[in-house]
Amino acid sequence: MRFGKKQSTSSPFLNDYAAEFSGATLTAGEHFVGKELTASVDISDSNGTDSATKTYTWYRYDGENYTQITSGTSDSYTIQS
């Protein structure tokens, strides 16, 4: 039994399915100051958001902690000292 307002059949969210993420990659090999890292991920969504703008968040790891260093739509980051 469902309570509340009946959902309209014209709602754009009537069949709102979760997006699927696959093929995530990050530049492999030795990571050193000056090296450019590139990330990639594939998005598939039956609602049509597979062409949505992706946001990447880059972190520095010091052996114990992760610290966010940048975030945005760029899929690449050059390692800084």
N, C-alpha and C positions, 0 to 999 in steps of 0.2 A: 504494500500500500504506500502511496506517495502523497505527501501533504504539501501544500503550498501552491503557488501559481503554476498553471499548466504551461509547459514550454511550447513556444510557437514553432511550427514546422518550418518557418522561414528564417529561423535563427542561423547565423553563420557558424555557430558552435554546436549544432545538433550532432554532427559526427566529427567531433574534435579528437582525432587520434594523435597519440604521442609520436614525435619525430624519432627516427632511428639514426644513430650515429655509428659510423664504421670507418675503417681505414685510417685511424689516427696515426700520424707519424711525426717524428721529430728527428732533426739532423743527427745522424749516428757518428760514432768515432770520438776522437779526442776533442774535448771542449777546452779552449784556451782564449785568453784575451785577444780580441781582434777577430775571432772566428764568428761568422754569421750563422745563426741557427734559423732553421725554417720549420714551421709546424704546418700540418695539414689535417683536415678531417672532412669526411663526406657526410652530408645530411640528406636523408630521404624522408619526405613527409607528404602523405596523401592530401594534406590540406593546402599544399602549394607553397609552403615556407622553405622549401629546400634551396631556394635562391636567396634566403635571408642573409644579411650581413653578419659575419661571424665576429665575435670578440675574443681576443686572445689575452691572457694574463701571464706575464713572465715573472718567474721567481728566481732568486739566488739561494743556493743551499750551501751553508758553511760547514757541513758535516753533522750539525745538530739541529739547526733551525732553517725554516724557509722564510724569506723576506720578499714581499712583492716589490718588483723593481719598475714595472711598467705594465700598462694595460691599454688596449685599443684594438683597432681593426687590422693592424699590420700583422702579417703572418711570419714576419722575420724580426730578429733581434741580434745585434752585434754585441758580443760579450765585452763588457767594460771592466776596468781594474777596480 
